[in-house]
Amino acid sequence: MALPDTTELATPKPEANIEDDIAYLAKRHRVSPAIVREIIRRSGATERSSIEREIAKGKARR
């Protein structure tokens, strides 16, 4: 059984892909793209699911 190539998992996303994700998440969760960028900057994560959890935490505080 072969293990997955770890170099593929560790490579960061291209900037264009990240901007597309930012626009998608901002529209889906009805927040500004600046808020999504701030969450990415603070958490350091670019995975969509982790960013969505942080957005949900922020909305729960309101």
Secondary structure, DSSP 8 states (H G I E B T S, - for coil): -----HHHHHS---HHHHHHHHHHHHHHHT--HHHHHHHHHHH----HHHHHHHHHHHHHH-
